[in-house]
Amino acid sequence: MRDLILVLFLFCAIYYSFKKPYLGVSAWIWVALTAPTVWVYGFSQHFRINLTIVLITIVSYIVVTKNKTFPFGSIGVFVLLFWLWTLLASIFNQVINVDDVWFNFNQFTKVLALYLFVTFTISKRIHVDTFIWAIVLAMSSYAAMEAVKFLMSGGGHKIVGRAGIIADRNDLAVAINMCIPFIAYLWNVTKHKKLKLGLVILIVLNVVSIIGTYSRGGFIGLSILGIAFWLQSNRKMLLLMFALMLLPVLYINAPADWKERQTTISTASSEDSSFIGRLWAWKVSTMIAIDNPITGGGFKAVTDPILWRVYGQLTPDFGPVYTKPMDINQRPKAAHNIYFQVLGDNGFIGLLIFLSLLFTAFFTNRKNLKLAKEHGEVWCEKLCSAISLSFVAYGITGLNVSLAYFELLYALMGIVLVIKFNMLYKGDADTLKLKNN
């Protein structure tokens, strides 16, 4: 049955993607975040759904789109520069299995292809809202489904991801944190009462799902996201009183093993083997970059068994934090930090480009927010605010995961660029033109 549903979805996606390229890009991000072939058990497991939709979208853009635009800007400069630097790092990689490096480079190139076609095909509010709905239906609906299982099992169900790059529970928690602001955005711009109620329930279940991942980084990110929402609210005192009454009740009724895991945050550096493994990975990533400061070690250099073993012997006294000696047979760990991940993969210059890209996207979005507010475009103001919160969630919870090349991040950067060039400006930078339909 699932296979038949997936086949039906594929035919519908092909038809509508060809008619309207922005629907193809929306289907593209939905498939990237959902990985529907993971959910089936029959013949459709071998379908190249994403590739099919991508090719149809490209053809549709070439054939259907008449007034083609190519927004670039400072975000585009840094995206291109970062891609070129990952190419250089891949050429001069330091790992044993070179095929893995080029595989990951190709995967990142596909991510940036999504970014490009977001900027090429989205130019109106309806395009943006459709794209946001695709993100929420992909990520937040899965989180809600898992939250229901978590509640029905009395906290016994451990929530993990199923889709490729976000299969790990920590990665999933980051993705959910990034999507929660967009549920709030859709609630703000939706007029249908039952749909608004459904979105409220969806937010609550997404919060529960982050708790159900048992991810400490995800919970910290959720807490910071909650504070950010509170700071933006016009009813701070009411929300504060509500939180002070509700949070103790929720904590008392939380599963015992969840509370035990969260209380290990303060002692993680000395007692938690998982966190010590992260410290080892951060140190190894840094040492790889010190020895290869220009290009780093290439994609996933920290997981290379030879590099891990060579640098792992030097970890105890390296850096400001002492860590116990590593077992020589210790299995390599992922970077578990977007900044150390880029540092080890692409060197200090690669990290500088990556940070410049993040800051440029964030402050461009803040400028968009200011312009939308000045001109009374409430929907755009709410959208830019949601994007800012999503960037903050990514930047903070990214301290705990290896998601430097995450599709959702670059798709949102594309939306920021679209808002700036296709929706806010017409002619000179002082003239506002928001396309509402």
Residue pairs with C-beta under 8 A, 6 or more apart in sequence:
2 39
2 40
2 41
2 42
2 44
3 40
3 41
3 42
3 43
3 44
6 36
6 37
6 39
6 40
6 44
6 47
6 49
7 44
7 47
9 36
10 47
10 49
10 52
13 23
13 24
13 27
13 49
13 53
13 56
14 52
14 53
14 56
16 23
16 24
16 27
17 23
17 24
17 27
17 53
17 56
17 57
17 60
18 24
18 56
18 59
18 60
18 64
19 60
19 64
20 60
20 64
21 57
21 60
21 61
21 64
21 65
21 117
21 120
21 121
22 121
22 122
22 123
22 127
22 130
22 131
23 130
24 53
24 54
24 56
24 57
24 60
24 61
24 117
24 121
25 57
25 114
25 117
25 118
25 121
25 122
25 131
26 130
26 131
26 133
26 134
27 53
27 57
27 134
28 50
28 53
28 54
28 57
28 114
28 117
29 114
29 131
29 134
29 135
29 138
29 407
29 408
29 411
30 134
30 135
30 137
30 138
31 49
31 50
31 53
32 50
32 114
32 138
32 163
32 407
33 135
33 138
33 139
33 163
33 166
33 175
33 407
33 408
34 138
34 142
34 163
35 162
35 163
35 164
36 49
37 44
37 45
37 46
37 47
37 49
38 162
38 163
38 164
39 162
54 110
54 113
57 117
57 121
58 117
61 68
61 117
61 120
61 121
65 120
65 121
68 120
69 120
69 123
69 421
69 422
70 119
70 120
71 119
71 417
71 418
71 420
71 421
71 422
72 417
73 364
73 417
73 420
73 421
74 360
74 364
75 357
75 360
75 361
75 364
75 413
75 416
75 417
76 119
76 417
78 353
78 356
78 357
78 360
79 112
79 115
79 357
79 410
79 413
81 353
82 350
82 353
82 354
82 357
83 108
83 109
83 112
85 295
85 346
85 349
85 350
85 353
86 105
86 108
86 299
86 345
86 346
86 350
87 105
88 295
89 295
89 296
89 297
89 298
89 299
89 345
89 346
89 347
89 350
90 101
90 102
90 105
90 298
90 299
91 295
92 292
92 294
92 295
92 298
93 101
93 297
93 298
93 299
93 301
94 288
94 292
94 296
94 297
94 298
94 301
94 304
94 307
95 101
95 297
95 298
95 300
95 301
95 304
95 306
95 307
96 304
96 305
96 306
97 304
100 299
100 300
101 298
101 299
101 300
104 299
104 300
104 405
105 299
107 405
108 299
108 405
111 405
111 406
111 407
111 410
112 410
114 407
114 410
114 411
114 414
115 410
115 411
115 413
115 414
116 414
118 131
118 411
118 414
118 415
118 418
119 414
119 417
119 418
121 127
122 128
122 131
122 414
122 415
122 418
122 422
123 418
123 422
123 423
123 435
124 422
124 423
124 435
124 436
124 437
125 379
125 380
125 423
125 434
125 435
125 436
125 437
126 437
128 383
128 415
128 418
128 419
128 423
129 186
129 189
131 411
131 415
132 182
132 185
132 186
132 383
133 186
135 179
135 182
135 408
135 411
136 179
136 182
136 183
136 186
136 202
139 175
139 176
139 178
139 179
139 408
140 176
140 179
140 180
140 182
140 183
140 202
140 206
141 202
142 161
142 162
142 163
143 159
143 172
143 176
143 179
143 205
143 206
143 209
143 210
144 201
144 202
144 205
144 206
144 209
146 157
146 159
146 209
146 212
147 159
147 205
147 206
147 208
147 209
147 212
148 205
149 157
149 159
150 157
150 159
150 208
150 209
150 211
150 212
151 208
154 255
155 212
155 254
155 255
155 258
156 255
157 212
158 169
158 212
158 213
158 214
159 169
159 172
159 209
159 212
159 213
159 214
160 167
160 168
160 169
160 172
160 213
161 167
161 168
161 169
161 171
161 172
161 175
165 171
165 403
165 405
165 406
165 407
166 172
166 174
166 175
166 403
166 406
168 401
169 213
169 214
169 215
169 218
170 213
170 215
170 217
170 218
170 336
170 400
170 401
171 401
171 402
171 403
172 213
172 215
172 218
173 210
173 213
173 215
173 217
173 218
173 219
173 221
173 222
173 397
174 217
174 218
174 221
174 393
174 394
174 397
174 398
174 400
174 401
174 403
174 406
175 406
175 408
176 206
176 209
176 210
176 213
176 218
177 210
177 218
177 221
177 222
177 225
177 393
177 394
177 397
178 390
178 393
178 394
178 408
178 409
178 412
179 206
179 390
179 408
180 203
180 206
180 207
180 225
180 389
180 393
181 225
181 229
181 385
181 386
181 387
181 389
181 390
181 393
182 386
182 390
183 199
183 202
183 203
183 206
184 203
184 229
184 386
185 382
185 383
185 385
185 386
186 199
187 196
187 199
187 200
187 203
188 379
188 382
189 379
189 382
190 196
190 199
207 222
210 218
210 219
210 221
210 222
211 219
211 222
211 254
211 258
214 257
214 258
214 261
215 400
216 261
216 262
216 264
216 265
216 268
216 400
217 397
217 399
217 400
217 401
218 397
218 400
219 262
220 265
220 396
220 397
221 393
221 396
221 397
224 392
224 393
224 396
225 389
225 392
225 393
226 243
228 389
228 392
229 389
230 236
230 239
230 240
230 243
232 385
233 239
251 259
264 271
264 272
268 274
268 275
269 275
269 276
269 279
269 321
276 323
276 324
277 333
277 336
278 333
278 336
278 337
278 400
279 315
279 321
279 323
280 312
280 315
280 323
280 326
280 330
280 333
281 302
281 333
281 334
281 335
281 336
281 337
281 340
282 335
282 336
282 337
282 340
283 311
283 314
283 315
283 318
283 319
283 323
284 302
284 307
284 308
284 311
284 312
284 315
284 344
285 301
285 302
285 335
285 337
285 340
285 341
285 343
285 344
286 318
286 319
286 340
286 343
286 344
287 311
287 314
287 318
288 296
288 297
288 301
288 302
288 307
288 311
288 344
289 296
289 297
289 343
289 344
289 347
289 348
289 351
292 347
293 347
293 348
293 349
294 347
294 348
294 349
295 346
295 347
295 349
295 350
296 343
296 344
296 345
296 346
296 347
296 350
297 304
297 307
297 344
297 345
298 345
299 345
300 334
300 345
301 307
301 344
301 345
302 308
302 332
302 333
302 334
302 335
302 340
302 341
302 344
303 332
303 333
303 334
304 332
305 332
308 330
308 332
308 333
309 328
312 326
312 328
312 330
313 325
313 326
313 328
315 323
315 325
315 326
316 322
316 323
316 324
316 325
316 326
334 341
334 402
335 341
335 344
335 402
336 400
336 401
336 402
337 398
337 399
337 400
337 401
337 402
338 394
338 398
338 399
338 401
338 402
338 403
338 404
339 351
339 354
339 355
339 398
339 399
339 404
341 402
341 404
342 350
342 351
342 354
342 404
343 350
343 351
345 404
346 353
346 354
354 404
357 413
358 391
358 395
361 391
361 412
361 413
361 416
362 388
362 391
362 395
364 416
364 417
364 420
365 384
365 387
365 388
365 391
365 416
365 419
366 384
366 388
367 420
368 380
368 384
368 416
368 419
368 420
368 424
369 381
369 384
369 385
369 388
371 424
371 432
372 378
372 380
372 381
372 384
372 424
372 434
373 381
375 432
375 434
377 432
377 434
379 436
380 419
380 423
380 424
380 434
383 419
384 419
387 412
387 415
387 416
390 412
391 412
394 403
394 406
394 409
398 404
403 409
422 435
423 433
423 434
423 435
424 432
424 433
424 434
425 431
425 432
425 433
426 432
426 433
